Amino acid sequence: MTESHKEDDKNNMTPDQRMAWLKERGVLVETAEDRQAQQQAVTTTPSDDNDGPQEIVTFVKIPHDEAQPLEELQASFAKSSMETKGDLLVEYLKPAFTSKHDGKDVDLRLFQNQAQQHLASSNTTSSGGAPGSVSEEALAEVAKQANVEIFPLVHATSSNKFTAINMYLDEVGMLKRLPLNKRAIAYATHAGFNPPPQFYGDIYLGRVKTSPKVRNMSFKLGEDTSTNAEWMKKATMDNLEHQTTMNQITGRNDLQPSADGEDGIAKTEEGYSWTQTEEEIEVVVPLAKDALAKEIHVKFMPKSLKVNFRKESVLDLQLFERVDPDGCTWTLDKAQKDAADVRNLVITLEKNSETSWPRITT
């Protein structure tokens, strides 16, 4: 069969055929049905599984606190489960991500916003046809449950013998206001993600074989966590191979979504708007057209920004992360005859750490 015929066959595949084609080649594709089946398999596993032969699997914890060292941990799994239940670390790590405050530690406003966006994109509507709403009680209940998210740091491909390196993280870590995990972000950068995703709270690293069956393999502190590790050297090419394969089969070209304020697209808030790069935040505050610099007082603090105009507060922000007050500046746009009835105050905040913020306030 010629290459053109092979390409035509792939283009004419049904969604189910494409899914089967990917799985036959060791690409780990998880559907909602797969997740439900895996959950049912775990919750119905007989307790006497632990009486059979066991296998020790090692994995590594990356604490968000950089003062704490990386830690190698062990899990003991029944060999029968390892051959049939898929990635067992997902269930094993749930207690590590359980909310300690009954969901009250979650940023429900941001959670609500994300839930609404998801409902809108899924065409989920209420009886009135508008996107459905989610109560704070329901969101808090979801948040306090332990939900482990997998981020494939290295995708399984034929080149790496269908061996993936996974990050395991709290699915609502950002919403719980957990601190950024800068070392985890650095691993993603080394693996070729540019810009890297943002990770919050403690992160765990593990290895998973995806073919012929999905099963956990050991991931070692030192030999596997070094930036000179063999898997790390090949990570960028392995991920590129995976993305190329997925694009060819699905006909899509998915890109990592940008954070708020990135790519020069302003995020509009009440009374101001803002954009960001990895190094800076720019805040624009509209003032009266006849505003004068001497009428403005801007106070920069490591975790806050305050603006007074004509002795009245027009902006008071508690910042998401720390900034360097000595590197922060402000300027007043020149008034223009054909401008609107505003004059913009432009404030530049220098970030302490070069990373994207998911939002500007805490």
C-alpha positions as a LaTeX table, in Angstrom:
\begin{tabular}{lrrr}
\hline
Residue & $x$ (\AA) & $y$ (\AA) & $z$ (\AA) \\
\hline
Met1 & 0.00 & 0.00 & 0.00 \\
Thr2 & 1.37 & 3.42 & $-0.96$ \\
Glu3 & 1.87 & 6.24 & 1.57 \\
Ser4 & $-0.96$ & 8.23 & $-0.04$ \\
His5 & $-3.35$ & 5.29 & 0.38 \\
Lys6 & $-2.30$ & 4.94 & 4.02 \\
Glu7 & $-2.97$ & 8.64 & 4.58 \\
Asp8 & $-6.40$ & 8.33 & 2.92 \\
Asp9 & $-7.24$ & 5.39 & 5.17 \\
Lys10 & $-6.33$ & 7.40 & 8.27 \\
Asn11 & $-8.37$ & 10.38 & 7.11 \\
Asn12 & $-11.42$ & 8.15 & 6.53 \\
Met13 & $-11.30$ & 6.54 & 9.98 \\
Thr14 & $-14.27$ & 6.88 & 12.30 \\
Pro15 & $-13.57$ & 8.26 & 15.80 \\
Asp16 & $-13.69$ & 4.71 & 17.22 \\
Gln17 & $-11.29$ & 3.43 & 14.56 \\
Arg18 & $-8.88$ & 6.29 & 15.27 \\
Met19 & $-9.02$ & 5.53 & 18.98 \\
Ala20 & $-8.27$ & 1.86 & 18.32 \\
Trp21 & $-5.43$ & 2.79 & 15.93 \\
Leu22 & $-3.81$ & 4.98 & 18.60 \\
Lys23 & $-4.16$ & 2.38 & 21.35 \\
Glu24 & $-2.66$ & $-0.34$ & 19.14 \\
Arg25 & 0.45 & 1.84 & 18.87 \\
Gly26 & 0.80 & 2.38 & 22.60 \\
Val27 & $-0.65$ & 5.88 & 22.71 \\
Leu28 & $-2.42$ & 6.28 & 26.05 \\
Val29 & $-5.84$ & 7.78 & 25.30 \\
Glu30 & $-8.22$ & 8.03 & 28.25 \\
Thr31 & $-11.91$ & 8.68 & 27.73 \\
Ala32 & $-14.56$ & 9.50 & 30.29 \\
Glu33 & $-15.75$ & 5.89 & 29.99 \\
Asp34 & $-12.21$ & 4.64 & 30.68 \\
Arg35 & $-11.98$ & 6.75 & 33.84 \\
Gln36 & $-15.36$ & 5.49 & 35.07 \\
Ala37 & $-14.40$ & 1.87 & 34.41 \\
Gln38 & $-11.08$ & 2.31 & 36.18 \\
Gln39 & $-12.82$ & 3.88 & 39.20 \\
Gln40 & $-15.30$ & 1.00 & 39.36 \\
Ala41 & $-12.48$ & $-1.54$ & 39.06 \\
Val42 & $-10.61$ & 0.05 & 41.95 \\
Thr43 & $-13.60$ & 0.40 & 44.26 \\
Thr44 & $-14.71$ & $-3.20$ & 43.64 \\
Thr45 & $-11.26$ & $-4.76$ & 44.02 \\
Pro46 & $-11.46$ & $-7.60$ & 46.57 \\
Ser47 & $-9.45$ & $-6.88$ & 49.69 \\
Asp48 & $-7.76$ & $-10.26$ & 49.47 \\
Asp49 & $-5.78$ & $-8.95$ & 46.45 \\
Asn50 & $-3.24$ & $-7.84$ & 49.04 \\
Asp51 & $-2.73$ & $-11.46$ & 50.07 \\
Gly52 & $-1.14$ & $-12.37$ & 46.73 \\
Pro53 & 2.33 & $-11.60$ & 45.34 \\
Gln54 & 3.30 & $-7.94$ & 45.70 \\
Glu55 & 5.51 & $-5.64$ & 43.65 \\
Ile56 & 7.24 & $-2.51$ & 44.93 \\
Val57 & 7.06 & 0.58 & 42.72 \\
Thr58 & 9.09 & 3.69 & 43.50 \\
Phe59 & 8.14 & 7.26 & 42.61 \\
Val60 & 9.39 & 10.72 & 43.56 \\
Lys61 & 7.77 & 13.59 & 45.42 \\
Ile62 & 8.62 & 17.18 & 44.43 \\
Pro63 & 7.60 & 19.41 & 47.36 \\
His64 & 6.45 & 22.90 & 46.45 \\
Asp65 & 8.72 & 24.19 & 49.24 \\
Glu66 & 12.15 & 24.44 & 47.62 \\
Ala67 & 13.77 & 24.13 & 51.06 \\
Gln68 & 12.59 & 20.52 & 51.16 \\
Pro69 & 14.52 & 17.93 & 49.14 \\
Leu70 & 13.03 & 15.63 & 46.54 \\
Glu71 & 11.93 & 12.38 & 48.18 \\
Glu72 & 11.77 & 8.84 & 46.81 \\
Leu73 & 8.64 & 6.98 & 47.97 \\
Gln74 & 7.44 & 3.40 & 47.60 \\
Ala75 & 4.08 & 1.79 & 46.94 \\
Ser76 & 3.30 & $-1.91$ & 47.20 \\
Phe77 & 0.78 & $-3.22$ & 44.68 \\
Ala78 & $-0.64$ & $-6.68$ & 44.09 \\
Lys79 & 0.87 & $-8.07$ & 40.89 \\
Ser80 & $-2.59$ & $-9.15$ & 39.76 \\
Ser81 & $-3.78$ & $-5.52$ & 40.01 \\
Met82 & $-0.73$ & $-4.21$ & 38.15 \\
Glu83 & $-1.57$ & $-6.41$ & 35.19 \\
Thr84 & $-5.23$ & $-5.40$ & 34.99 \\
Lys85 & $-6.00$ & $-2.08$ & 36.70 \\
Gly86 & $-3.90$ & 0.43 & 34.73 \\
Asp87 & $-2.08$ & 3.30 & 36.47 \\
Leu88 & $-2.47$ & 2.48 & 40.16 \\
Leu89 & $-0.73$ & 5.65 & 41.39 \\
Val90 & $-3.82$ & 7.67 & 40.53 \\
Glu91 & $-5.84$ & 5.99 & 43.27 \\
Tyr92 & $-2.86$ & 5.53 & 45.59 \\
Leu93 & $-2.08$ & 9.26 & 45.69 \\
Lys94 & $-5.63$ & 10.46 & 46.39 \\
Pro95 & $-5.05$ & 10.82 & 50.16 \\
Ala96 & $-2.10$ & 13.15 & 49.44 \\
Phe97 & $-4.45$ & 15.62 & 47.74 \\
Thr98 & $-7.44$ & 15.47 & 50.06 \\
Ser99 & $-8.58$ & 18.93 & 51.12 \\
Lys100 & $-8.04$ & 19.49 & 54.83 \\
His101 & $-10.68$ & 22.22 & 55.14 \\
Asp102 & $-13.85$ & 20.69 & 53.66 \\
Gly103 & $-13.46$ & 22.68 & 50.47 \\
Lys104 & $-13.37$ & 26.03 & 52.27 \\
Asp105 & $-9.78$ & 26.60 & 51.18 \\
Val106 & $-10.83$ & 26.78 & 47.53 \\
Asp107 & $-11.12$ & 29.96 & 45.48 \\
Leu108 & $-14.80$ & 29.40 & 44.68 \\
Arg109 & $-15.03$ & 32.53 & 42.52 \\
Leu110 & $-12.36$ & 31.24 & 40.14 \\
Phe111 & $-13.76$ & 27.71 & 40.38 \\
Gln112 & $-17.22$ & 29.02 & 39.46 \\
Asn113 & $-15.80$ & 30.92 & 36.49 \\
Gln114 & $-14.01$ & 27.82 & 35.16 \\
Ala115 & $-17.09$ & 25.67 & 35.70 \\
Gln116 & $-19.25$ & 28.14 & 33.79 \\
Gln117 & $-16.77$ & 28.23 & 30.92 \\
His118 & $-16.74$ & 24.43 & 30.80 \\
Leu119 & $-20.53$ & 24.25 & 30.79 \\
Ala120 & $-20.74$ & 26.86 & 28.05 \\
Ser121 & $-18.15$ & 25.08 & 25.88 \\
Ser122 & $-20.02$ & 21.80 & 26.42 \\
Asn123 & $-23.32$ & 23.43 & 25.36 \\
Thr124 & $-24.77$ & 22.49 & 28.72 \\
Thr125 & $-27.77$ & 24.76 & 29.26 \\
Ser126 & $-30.39$ & 25.39 & 31.83 \\
Ser127 & $-34.08$ & 25.33 & 31.02 \\
Gly128 & $-33.82$ & 28.91 & 29.87 \\
Gly129 & $-31.13$ & 28.09 & 27.30 \\
Ala130 & $-28.32$ & 29.93 & 29.11 \\
Pro131 & $-25.23$ & 28.11 & 30.36 \\
Gly132 & $-26.07$ & 26.16 & 33.52 \\
Ser133 & $-24.93$ & 27.45 & 36.89 \\
Val134 & $-23.18$ & 25.54 & 39.64 \\
Ser135 & $-23.80$ & 26.31 & 43.29 \\
Glu136 & $-20.97$ & 27.12 & 45.68 \\
Glu137 & $-22.03$ & 24.15 & 47.82 \\
Ala138 & $-21.62$ & 21.79 & 44.87 \\
Leu139 & $-18.24$ & 23.28 & 43.98 \\
Ala140 & $-17.01$ & 22.97 & 47.57 \\
Glu141 & $-18.10$ & 19.34 & 47.64 \\
Val142 & $-16.15$ & 18.61 & 44.45 \\
Ala143 & $-13.10$ & 20.48 & 45.71 \\
Lys144 & $-12.84$ & 18.64 & 49.01 \\
Gln145 & $-12.76$ & 15.30 & 47.22 \\
Ala146 & $-9.32$ & 14.05 & 46.28 \\
Asn147 & $-8.90$ & 14.28 & 42.51 \\
Val148 & $-5.57$ & 13.31 & 41.00 \\
Glu149 & $-4.71$ & 14.80 & 37.63 \\
Ile150 & $-2.09$ & 13.26 & 35.36 \\
Phe151 & 0.14 & 15.52 & 33.29 \\
Pro152 & 2.21 & 13.50 & 30.76 \\
Leu153 & 5.66 & 15.01 & 31.12 \\
Val154 & 6.85 & 12.58 & 28.44 \\
His155 & 4.33 & 10.84 & 26.24 \\
Ala156 & 4.66 & 7.15 & 25.44 \\
Thr157 & 5.90 & 6.62 & 21.88 \\
Ser158 & 7.49 & 3.85 & 19.86 \\
Ser159 & 10.86 & 5.60 & 20.25 \\
Asn160 & 10.79 & 5.29 & 24.06 \\
Lys161 & 9.29 & 1.80 & 23.97 \\
Phe162 & 5.91 & 3.18 & 25.02 \\
Thr163 & 7.16 & 4.41 & 28.39 \\
Ala164 & 5.59 & 7.60 & 29.75 \\
Ile165 & 6.84 & 9.85 & 32.55 \\
Asn166 & 3.84 & 11.25 & 34.40 \\
Met167 & 3.33 & 14.07 & 36.85 \\
Tyr168 & 0.58 & 13.50 & 39.42 \\
Leu169 & $-0.95$ & 16.67 & 40.83 \\
Asp170 & $-3.92$ & 18.06 & 42.67 \\
Glu171 & $-6.60$ & 18.70 & 40.05 \\
Val172 & $-7.75$ & 21.84 & 41.84 \\
Gly173 & $-4.38$ & 22.90 & 43.24 \\
Met174 & $-4.59$ & 26.39 & 41.77 \\
Leu175 & $-8.13$ & 26.82 & 43.08 \\
Lys176 & $-6.94$ & 25.83 & 46.55 \\
Arg177 & $-4.43$ & 28.68 & 46.33 \\
Leu178 & $-1.53$ & 26.24 & 46.67 \\
Pro179 & 1.94 & 27.73 & 46.02 \\
Leu180 & 3.59 & 27.39 & 42.65 \\
Asn181 & 5.88 & 24.38 & 42.36 \\
Lys182 & 8.84 & 25.94 & 40.57 \\
Arg183 & 10.89 & 22.75 & 40.40 \\
Ala184 & 8.03 & 20.90 & 38.70 \\
Ile185 & 7.69 & 23.78 & 36.22 \\
Ala186 & 11.44 & 23.51 & 35.53 \\
Tyr187 & 11.04 & 19.80 & 34.69 \\
Ala188 & 8.33 & 20.68 & 32.17 \\
Thr189 & 10.64 & 23.28 & 30.63 \\
His190 & 13.44 & 20.71 & 30.29 \\
Ala191 & 10.94 & 18.34 & 28.66 \\
Gly192 & 10.31 & 20.88 & 25.90 \\
Phe193 & 7.10 & 22.61 & 27.02 \\
Asn194 & 7.33 & 26.27 & 26.05 \\
Pro195 & 5.74 & 27.97 & 27.82 \\
Pro196 & 5.58 & 25.36 & 30.58 \\
Pro197 & 2.31 & 24.69 & 32.40 \\
Gln198 & 1.90 & 26.03 & 35.92 \\
Phe199 & 1.86 & 23.44 & 38.73 \\
Tyr200 & 0.63 & 24.07 & 42.26 \\
Gly201 & 1.36 & 22.29 & 45.51 \\
Asp202 & 3.31 & 19.04 & 45.87 \\
Ile203 & 3.87 & 17.06 & 42.66 \\
Tyr204 & 4.75 & 13.39 & 42.17 \\
Leu205 & 6.78 & 11.87 & 39.33 \\
Gly206 & 6.23 & 8.31 & 38.13 \\
Arg207 & 6.89 & 6.02 & 35.16 \\
Val208 & 4.20 & 4.09 & 33.28 \\
Lys209 & 4.47 & 1.50 & 30.54 \\
Thr210 & 1.54 & 1.75 & 28.11 \\
Ser211 & 2.07 & $-1.26$ & 25.84 \\
Pro212 & 1.15 & $-4.09$ & 25.66 \\
Lys213 & $-0.62$ & $-3.23$ & 28.95 \\
Val214 & $-0.70$ & $-0.12$ & 31.10 \\
Arg215 & 1.35 & $-0.76$ & 34.23 \\
Asn216 & 3.45 & 1.23 & 36.70 \\
Met217 & 7.24 & 1.06 & 36.61 \\
Ser218 & 9.75 & 2.40 & 39.13 \\
Phe219 & 11.05 & 5.98 & 38.91 \\
Lys220 & 14.23 & 6.55 & 40.93 \\
Leu221 & 15.56 & 9.53 & 42.84 \\
Gly222 & 18.92 & 10.59 & 41.42 \\
Glu223 & 19.26 & 8.59 & 38.23 \\
Asp224 & 15.79 & 9.61 & 36.98 \\
Thr225 & 15.46 & 13.07 & 38.55 \\
Ser226 & 18.73 & 14.40 & 37.12 \\
Thr227 & 18.41 & 16.74 & 34.14 \\
Asn228 & 20.98 & 14.46 & 32.50 \\
Ala229 & 18.72 & 11.40 & 32.84 \\
Glu230 & 18.30 & 9.45 & 29.62 \\
Trp231 & 14.54 & 10.02 & 29.47 \\
Met232 & 15.06 & 13.76 & 29.91 \\
Lys233 & 17.54 & 13.95 & 27.02 \\
Lys234 & 14.94 & 12.45 & 24.68 \\
Ala235 & 11.86 & 14.11 & 26.18 \\
Thr236 & 11.46 & 16.93 & 23.65 \\
Met237 & 11.70 & 14.63 & 20.63 \\
Asp238 & 9.40 & 12.03 & 22.22 \\
Asn239 & 6.75 & 14.66 & 22.88 \\
Leu240 & 7.12 & 16.06 & 19.36 \\
Glu241 & 6.69 & 12.55 & 17.94 \\
His242 & 3.54 & 12.06 & 20.00 \\
Gln243 & 2.06 & 15.42 & 18.98 \\
Thr244 & 2.81 & 14.78 & 15.32 \\
Thr245 & 1.09 & 11.39 & 15.51 \\
Met246 & $-1.96$ & 12.84 & 17.26 \\
Asn247 & $-2.24$ & 15.68 & 14.74 \\
Gln248 & $-2.06$ & 13.28 & 11.82 \\
Ile249 & $-4.71$ & 10.97 & 13.21 \\
Thr250 & $-7.15$ & 13.49 & 14.67 \\
Gly251 & $-6.67$ & 16.20 & 12.07 \\
Arg252 & $-6.25$ & 18.71 & 14.88 \\
Asn253 & $-3.42$ & 21.01 & 15.86 \\
Asp254 & $-4.06$ & 21.67 & 19.54 \\
Leu255 & $-2.03$ & 24.33 & 21.28 \\
Gln256 & $-1.57$ & 24.89 & 24.98 \\
Pro257 & $-4.06$ & 27.57 & 26.05 \\
Ser258 & $-2.55$ & 30.85 & 27.17 \\
Ala259 & $-3.01$ & 32.15 & 30.69 \\
Asp260 & $-5.06$ & 35.28 & 31.31 \\
Gly261 & $-3.31$ & 38.42 & 30.11 \\
Glu262 & $-0.82$ & 36.63 & 27.87 \\
Asp263 & $-0.12$ & 37.11 & 24.16 \\
Gly264 & $-0.90$ & 40.83 & 24.47 \\
Ile265 & $-4.59$ & 40.12 & 25.11 \\
Ala266 & $-5.77$ & 42.25 & 28.02 \\
Lys267 & $-7.79$ & 40.69 & 30.82 \\
Thr268 & $-10.51$ & 43.15 & 31.79 \\
Glu269 & $-11.36$ & 43.50 & 35.48 \\
Glu270 & $-13.60$ & 45.94 & 37.34 \\
Gly271 & $-11.94$ & 49.35 & 37.06 \\
Tyr272 & $-8.77$ & 48.19 & 35.29 \\
Ser273 & $-7.27$ & 45.75 & 32.80 \\
Trp274 & $-3.95$ & 43.87 & 32.73 \\
Thr275 & $-1.56$ & 41.94 & 30.55 \\
Gln276 & 1.51 & 39.90 & 31.42 \\
Thr277 & 4.76 & 38.41 & 30.20 \\
Glu278 & 6.91 & 36.02 & 32.20 \\
Glu279 & 8.81 & 39.02 & 33.60 \\
Glu280 & 6.18 & 41.73 & 34.08 \\
Ile281 & 2.56 & 42.61 & 34.73 \\
Glu282 & 1.12 & 45.74 & 33.09 \\
Val283 & $-1.96$ & 47.26 & 34.70 \\
Val284 & $-3.99$ & 49.96 & 32.93 \\
Val285 & $-6.31$ & 52.15 & 35.01 \\
Pro286 & $-8.56$ & 54.62 & 33.14 \\
Leu287 & $-8.73$ & 58.03 & 34.79 \\
Ala288 & $-10.39$ & 61.32 & 33.92 \\
Lys289 & $-9.20$ & 62.91 & 30.68 \\
Asp290 & $-7.87$ & 65.95 & 32.55 \\
Ala291 & $-5.91$ & 63.83 & 35.08 \\
Leu292 & $-2.52$ & 65.19 & 36.14 \\
Ala293 & 0.47 & 63.24 & 37.40 \\
Lys294 & 0.57 & 65.28 & 40.61 \\
Glu295 & $-2.95$ & 64.04 & 41.45 \\
Ile296 & $-1.85$ & 60.39 & 41.40 \\
His297 & $-0.22$ & 58.41 & 44.20 \\
Val298 & 0.89 & 54.81 & 43.51 \\
Lys299 & 2.15 & 52.61 & 46.34 \\
Phe300 & 4.12 & 49.48 & 45.45 \\
Met301 & 4.47 & 46.69 & 48.02 \\
Pro302 & 5.82 & 43.14 & 47.51 \\
Lys303 & 2.29 & 41.66 & 47.60 \\
Ser304 & 0.02 & 44.63 & 46.99 \\
Leu305 & $-0.66$ & 47.61 & 44.73 \\
Lys306 & $-2.58$ & 50.72 & 45.75 \\
Val307 & $-3.56$ & 53.74 & 43.63 \\
Asn308 & $-5.09$ & 56.98 & 44.86 \\
Phe309 & $-6.40$ & 59.62 & 42.45 \\
Arg310 & $-7.38$ & 63.05 & 43.77 \\
Lys311 & $-7.06$ & 61.62 & 47.30 \\
Glu312 & $-9.53$ & 58.81 & 46.62 \\
Ser313 & $-8.71$ & 55.10 & 46.25 \\
Val314 & $-9.25$ & 53.83 & 42.71 \\
Leu315 & $-7.30$ & 50.56 & 42.97 \\
Asp316 & $-6.35$ & 48.28 & 45.87 \\
Leu317 & $-5.03$ & 44.86 & 44.84 \\
Gln318 & $-3.61$ & 41.99 & 46.86 \\
Leu319 & $-1.29$ & 40.41 & 44.29 \\
Phe320 & $-1.20$ & 36.71 & 43.42 \\
Glu321 & 2.61 & 36.53 & 43.72 \\
Arg322 & 5.39 & 38.80 & 44.93 \\
Val323 & 6.80 & 41.65 & 42.86 \\
Asp324 & 9.95 & 43.75 & 43.23 \\
Pro325 & 8.83 & 47.23 & 44.34 \\
Asp326 & 12.15 & 48.76 & 43.23 \\
Gly327 & 11.53 & 47.51 & 39.68 \\
Cys328 & 7.94 & 48.78 & 39.47 \\
Thr329 & 7.06 & 51.99 & 37.62 \\
Trp330 & 4.07 & 53.98 & 36.44 \\
Thr331 & 3.36 & 56.54 & 33.76 \\
Leu332 & 0.41 & 58.64 & 32.62 \\
Asp333 & $-0.47$ & 58.44 & 28.94 \\
Lys334 & $-0.29$ & 61.71 & 27.09 \\
Ala335 & $-3.71$ & 63.30 & 26.62 \\
Gln336 & $-4.83$ & 63.29 & 22.98 \\
Lys337 & $-7.43$ & 65.56 & 21.43 \\
Asp338 & $-9.21$ & 62.72 & 19.64 \\
Ala339 & $-9.02$ & 60.31 & 22.60 \\
Ala340 & $-11.98$ & 59.11 & 24.63 \\
Asp341 & $-12.92$ & 60.81 & 27.87 \\
Val342 & $-10.21$ & 58.96 & 29.76 \\
Arg343 & $-6.49$ & 59.18 & 30.33 \\
Asn344 & $-4.78$ & 55.88 & 31.10 \\
Leu345 & $-2.50$ & 55.29 & 34.06 \\
Val346 & $-0.10$ & 52.52 & 33.01 \\
Ile347 & 1.57 & 50.59 & 35.84 \\
Thr348 & 4.39 & 48.08 & 35.30 \\
Leu349 & 5.03 & 45.47 & 37.99 \\
Glu350 & 8.27 & 43.49 & 37.90 \\
Lys351 & 7.70 & 39.88 & 38.94 \\
Asn352 & 10.01 & 38.30 & 41.49 \\
Ser353 & 9.93 & 35.02 & 39.55 \\
Glu354 & 9.71 & 34.62 & 35.80 \\
Thr355 & 6.46 & 32.68 & 35.50 \\
Ser356 & 2.89 & 33.18 & 34.32 \\
Trp357 & 0.22 & 34.09 & 36.85 \\
Pro358 & $-3.20$ & 32.41 & 36.51 \\
Arg359 & $-4.78$ & 35.60 & 37.89 \\
Ile360 & $-3.53$ & 38.95 & 39.17 \\
Thr361 & $-5.01$ & 38.83 & 42.69 \\
Thr362 & $-4.96$ & 36.28 & 45.51 \\
\hline
\end{tabular}
